[in-house]
């Protein structure tokens, strides 16, 4: 099933995915390609609307990190 919104996965689903992926070793090239693909995917997937109908991301607190996106 394809996801409709960013934040509609249960913690149980997240835990199953994490357990299935634990211990996998990926080459740096594979990691780079996955990173590019996922950055593109998540950029186009909206947040699930709150009860108020807002579609903006939830507010974050604390310091912001930097993310590196690789381009070819």
SULZIHU-V113749 format. One record per residue. RES is the residue in one small letter. BURIAL is # if it has 9 or more other C-alpha atoms within 8 Angstrom, else .. Layout:
# SULZIHU-V113749
RES & BURIAL
RES & BURIAL
This chain:
# SULZIHU-V113749
x & .
x & .
x & .
x & .
x & #
x & #
x & .
x & .
x & .
x & .
x & .
x & .
x & .
x & #
x & .
x & .
x & .
x & .
x & .
x & .
x & .
x & .
x & .
x & .
x & .
x & .
x & .
x & .
x & .
x & .
x & #
x & #
x & .
x & .
x & #
x & #
x & .
x & .
x & #
x & .
x & .
x & .
x & .
x & .
x & #
x & #
x & #
x & #
x & #
x & .
x & .
x & .
x & .
x & .
x & #
x & .
x & .
x & .
x & .
x & .
x & .
x & .
x & .
x & .
x & .
x & .
x & .
x & .
x & .
x & .
x & .
x & .
